[in-house]
């Protein structure tokens, strides 16, 4: 089967990433750990970004009913963090192999496209991102906790 772009989506009350000499932080919203593979296409990017922005993991602001609102509905923020290690393979031994991950040169562009698509489809000021390829420290307060795994090619 083809490899899938993978997003680990965490509902957070706050999150930040420090790396590459910069800090990006958000308040209430979604922290996205995004892993890209050599099989990913712009269609995978579009699918993942649209799902992230529409995902109903927040309560309705008026009724407090759970699972009724998306990050856009609540005016929340989104923080993207690139994470090639989401595609680690541990077939033999204890050392992970990352051969399924997209090469850094290509991944930098596709990661940037995902961030820009989210900014264009939502609010440029509410979508933040890490410095691609840097060693990072990620901090978060997972609200719930709610963590969802989304693979672009597993659409059923």
N, C-alpha and C positions, 0 to 999 in steps of 0.2 A: 504493500500500500504506500501511496505517496506520503511524505512527511508533512506535518502541519505546523503552521505558525501557532505558537502557544502563548496564551495570555493567562497569567495568574492575577485574578482580580480580587482586591481586598477592599472592603468597605472600611473607611478609616474616619476617625474624628480629627486626625492630623497625621501628616507624613512629611518626611524630608529626605533628600539625598545630597550628600556632600562628596564632591570629587572633581578632579580637573581644575581645582582652584575656584570652584563655584558651588553655591548652595541653591537648591530649588526646594521650596516647601509649599504645602497646601494645608488648608483647614479641612473641614468636613468634605468628604468626597470619595474618590477611588484611587488607590495605588495600583498601577499596572506594571507587573513584571513581564516583559515581552521578549520571547525567544523566537528567533528567526531561523529557518532552515534553508538548505540549498534548493528545495522544491517550491519555495514561496513565490507568489506572483502578486501583482497589484490587486487582483481579485481577492486574495487572502487578506491583504491589508484592509481593503474596503469592508469585507465581511466582519473582521475583528473590530474595527473602529465603530462601525454602525451598531454592532451588538453591545459594545462597551457603553456607548452613549444612550442606548435604549434600555439597558438592563434594569429591571425593577427590583432593586435591593434596599430601597428606602421606604419609610412609612409615608402615607399620605399626609401632607402638612395640615390638612383640615380635619381629618377624621382619626388620625394616628393609626389607621389600619396598616399592618405590615405588608411589605412586598408589593406596594402599589405605585411607587414613584422611582424614576431614574435620576441620575445625577443632574441631568438638564432640568428636570422638573423642580428640583430643590435648589437650583442655583449653586450646586456644589462645584468642587474643583477636581481636576484629574492630574495625576503625576505619573509620567511614563519613565520607566527604568529599563534599559536594555539588559538582557540577561541570557547570554548564550548557554549558560550552564543548565538551563531548563531542558536541553536536549542531550545531556550527558548519557553515555552508554556504559554500563558496568558488566560487560559480558564475561570477562575473565580478570581475575585479580581484583585489586582494590583501587587501582588508578583509573579514574574516569577518562573516557575518550569523548572528544567533542566533534568528531568527523561529520555528524549530522547538522551541526550548526552552520549557518551561512558564513562565508568568508567575510572578515571584517570590512574590507573595502566595499563590498556590495551591501552588507548589513547596515553600514552607516547611512547610506542613501535611503534604504527601505525603512529604517527606523525613523529617519527624519520625515519621510513621506507620511508615515502613520501619525506622527505628532502634528504635522501641518494639516492633515485631513481632519483630525479631531478639532484643531483650532478653527478651521474653516467651517466645519459643520456645527460648532457650538459657539464658543467664546474664546478668542485668542488669549485674553488675559486670565482665563480660568484653567488653561491647559499648560502644564509645566513639564520639563524633561531634564534628565540627567545630562552630563557631558559624556557623549558616547565614547566607549572604549577606555574610560578612566577607571582607576581603582576607586570604588565607592563605599561609603558607609550610608546605609539606609536605615532610617528610624521610622517607626509607625506606631500608632495606637489603633489596633484592629477593633472595630466596633461590632460587637455581637458575641463572638467573632463571626464574620462572614468572609469566606474565601471561596472563590469559584474558579475552576479551571475551564478554559475555553480553547478548543483546538479548531482551527479554521476548516479543516477538511472533514470534521465529524459533525455534520450539519443536521443529523437526525437524532 
